[in-house]
Amino acid sequence: MARSGTEGRGVLEGAFALMEVLAEGEEVGLTRLATDAELPKATAHRLLGQLVALGAVQSRSGRYRLGARAFRLGQAWHPARALRAASARPLRELASAHGRLSLSLSVAEAGRTIVVAGLRGEVDDVFPLRSGVVLPSGSAAELILAAAAPVGDPPAGRSAASWAREVAQVRERGLAFEYGQCVSTLSCVAAPILSASGQVVAAVAATALDPRQIAPLGESVARAAAMISANLSRRPATAARPHRERPAHPNPRAAHPVLAGPRP
């Protein structure tokens, strides 16, 4: 018997929920997967069997992780492919100049801030910034992306007024700084990446264990963002699409700032 449209959508939503849980960690057991995906254990087990058969998930000794097929499809995501190519050299140069920093490139997608590229560094043992990771709410990268659009709902733990003030400061400064609010031991600075038409399509961020490193990094991160933006503008127009609209009256200084930011 053919499934109804409602049932079919439920199956897809359940499968995606499982894969989102798997994207947040390494190998995960069935009980935790079902709990985190908010699915009955029997349903989770059935869907996982189908995902394993498709190569989207791998199973070993009763534990699960994302499979090679899911990884391969993710790498083909167009914004990620274009941004990786445009950011490769600027990120290497930024890493070379500043040692063990962790560098990441993020985009806004479906209400989340997702890492699509970067270079590993000292913070990866605390919070791995690999491709596909969803950043915690209120990250510096999220602030950069939020500043390119009308202010929406605040992330968890922030009031609407305080979030609006933070977004306004980022629009004015063109850089976002975050000191231990998302992950207590980490601090970061982020800058916007622009398309050829001047729209914000991503954020580049440098993350460190020592908060004293962050404010002096503002100029270097802004310079790397400007280089990535220039590289991106030379690629075909269809290579990257903006995820958020710029505000109706953007600050003209916000495009490629080189301003030092506040210290913690």
C-alpha positions in Angstrom: 0.0 0.0 0.0 1.3 3.5 -0.9 2.1 5.8 2.0 0.1 9.0 2.3 1.8 12.3 1.8 1.7 13.0 5.6 3.3 9.6 6.4 6.0 10.1 3.8 6.9 13.5 5.2 7.1 12.0 8.6 9.6 9.3 7.5 11.8 11.9 5.8 11.7 14.2 8.9 12.6 11.3 11.1 15.5 10.3 8.9 16.8 13.9 8.8 16.5 14.2 12.6 18.6 11.1 13.1 21.3 12.3 10.6 21.4 15.7 12.4 22.1 14.0 15.7 24.8 11.9 14.0 26.3 15.1 12.5 26.9 16.5 16.1 29.2 13.7 17.2 31.1 10.5 16.5 29.6 7.0 17.0 26.2 7.1 18.8 24.1 4.3 20.3 20.5 3.6 19.3 19.0 4.7 22.7 20.6 8.1 22.6 19.9 8.6 18.9 16.2 7.9 19.4 16.0 10.2 22.4 17.9 13.1 20.8 15.9 12.8 17.5 12.6 12.5 19.5 11.6 9.3 17.9 10.3 6.0 19.2 13.2 3.5 19.6 11.6 1.0 17.1 11.1 3.8 14.5 14.7 5.0 14.9 15.9 1.4 14.5 13.9 0.9 11.4 15.0 4.2 9.8 18.6 3.6 10.7 18.4 0.2 8.9 17.2 2.0 5.8 19.9 4.7 6.0 22.6 2.0 6.5 21.3 0.2 3.4 21.6 3.5 1.4 25.2 4.1 2.6 24.1 7.4 4.4 24.9 5.9 7.9 27.4 3.3 9.0 26.7 0.7 11.8 29.3 -1.0 13.9 28.7 -3.0 17.1 25.3 -1.4 17.7 26.6 2.1 17.2 26.1 4.5 14.4 27.8 7.3 12.5 27.4 9.2 9.3 28.4 7.2 6.2 30.6 8.1 3.3 27.6 8.8 1.0 26.2 11.5 3.3 29.7 13.0 3.5 30.1 13.0 -0.2 26.7 14.6 -0.8 27.5 17.3 1.8 30.8 18.1 0.1 28.9 18.8 -3.1 26.7 21.5 -1.5 27.3 24.5 -3.8 27.9 27.3 -1.3 30.4 25.1 0.6 32.3 24.2 -2.6 32.6 27.8 -3.8 33.5 29.1 -0.4 36.1 26.4 0.2 37.8 27.3 -3.0 37.7 31.1 -2.3 38.9 30.7 1.3 41.7 28.2 1.0 44.6 30.5 0.6 43.4 33.4 2.9 42.8 30.9 5.7 46.2 29.3 5.2 47.8 32.7 5.4 45.8 33.7 8.5 46.8 30.4 10.2 50.4 30.8 9.3 50.5 34.3 10.8 48.8 33.4 14.0 49.8 29.9 15.0 47.4 27.5 16.6 44.1 29.4 16.0 41.1 27.4 14.8 39.6 29.0 11.7 36.1 28.4 10.4 33.8 29.5 7.6 30.1 29.4 8.3 26.8 30.0 6.5 23.2 30.5 7.7 20.9 27.6 6.7 17.4 26.7 7.9 17.8 29.0 11.0 21.2 27.6 12.0 24.8 28.6 11.6 26.7 25.7 9.9 30.5 25.3 9.5 31.3 24.6 5.8 35.1 24.9 5.8 38.1 25.8 8.0 41.4 24.8 9.5 41.9 22.8 12.6 43.7 24.3 15.6 44.0 24.4 19.4 40.3 24.5 20.2 39.3 21.4 18.3 39.8 19.2 21.4 37.2 21.3 23.2 34.8 22.0 20.3 35.6 20.4 16.9 35.0 23.0 14.2 34.8 20.5 11.3 32.5 20.9 8.3 28.9 20.2 9.1 29.0 21.3 12.7 26.2 23.5 13.9 27.5 26.4 15.9 26.0 27.2 19.3 23.4 29.9 19.4 24.8 33.4 19.8 28.2 32.7 18.2 30.2 35.5 16.6 29.5 34.0 13.2 25.8 34.0 13.9 26.0 37.7 14.9 27.7 38.5 11.6 25.0 36.8 9.6 22.2 38.2 11.8 23.6 41.7 11.2 23.0 41.3 7.5 19.3 41.0 8.0 16.5 42.6 10.0 16.8 41.5 13.6 14.9 38.3 14.2 14.2 36.2 17.3 17.1 36.2 19.8 19.0 32.9 20.5 18.4 31.0 23.7 19.6 32.8 26.7 19.5 36.3 25.2 16.8 38.8 25.6 15.4 40.5 22.5 16.8 43.9 23.7 20.3 42.6 24.3 20.4 40.7 21.1 19.2 43.8 19.1 22.0 45.8 20.8 24.6 43.2 19.9 23.5 43.1 16.3 23.5 46.9 16.0 27.1 47.0 17.4 28.2 44.4 14.8 26.6 46.4 12.0 28.4 49.5 13.2 31.8 47.8 13.8 31.7 45.2 11.0 33.2 42.6 13.4 31.7 40.3 16.0 33.4 39.3 19.2 32.3 36.6 21.6 34.0 35.7 24.9 33.0 32.4 26.4 29.2 32.9 26.1 28.6 29.9 23.8 31.4 27.6 25.0 32.8 28.8 28.3 36.5 28.1 27.4 36.5 29.6 23.9 36.5 33.1 22.5 36.3 34.2 18.8 36.1 37.0 16.4 34.2 36.9 13.1 33.9 39.1 9.9 31.5 39.0 7.0 32.2 37.5 3.5 30.5 39.3 0.7 29.3 38.2 -2.8 30.1 40.2 -5.9 26.7 42.0 -5.4 27.7 43.0 -1.8 25.5 40.6 0.0 26.7 38.8 3.1 27.0 35.1 2.2 29.1 33.7 5.0 31.2 34.6 8.1 34.9 33.7 8.7 35.9 33.3 12.4 39.1 32.8 14.4 38.6 30.9 17.7 41.2 30.7 20.5 41.5 29.4 24.0 43.1 32.6 25.3 40.6 35.5 25.2 43.5 38.0 25.1 44.3 36.9 21.5 40.9 37.8 20.2 40.7 41.7 20.1 44.1 42.1 18.3 43.0 39.6 15.7 40.2 41.8 14.4 42.2 43.4 11.7 43.7 40.1 10.5 40.3 38.4 10.3 38.7 41.4 8.5 41.6 41.3 6.0 41.1 37.5 5.4 37.3 38.1 4.9 38.1 40.8 2.3 40.4 38.4 0.5 37.8 35.7 0.5 35.1 38.1 -0.7 37.4 39.2 -3.6 38.1 35.6 -4.6 34.4 34.7 -4.4 33.5 37.7 -6.6 35.8 36.3 -9.4 33.9 33.0 -9.5 30.8 32.4 -11.6 27.8 34.2 -10.3 26.0 31.0 -9.6 28.7 29.6 -7.4 27.3 31.0 -4.2 23.9 32.2 -3.2 23.3 34.6 -0.3 21.4 33.2 2.6 20.2 36.5 4.1 19.4 39.9 2.7 21.5 42.9 3.8 19.6 45.5 5.8 17.8 48.3 4.0 20.3 50.9 5.1 23.7 49.1 5.7 26.6 50.9 7.3 29.0 51.7 4.5 32.0 51.0 6.8 30.7 47.4 7.5 31.9 45.8 4.3 35.6 45.3 5.0 36.5 46.7 8.4 39.9 46.8 10.0 38.8 48.1 13.4 40.2 46.7 16.7 37.4 45.4 18.8 36.6 45.5 22.5 38.6 43.5 25.0 36.8 41.1 27.4 
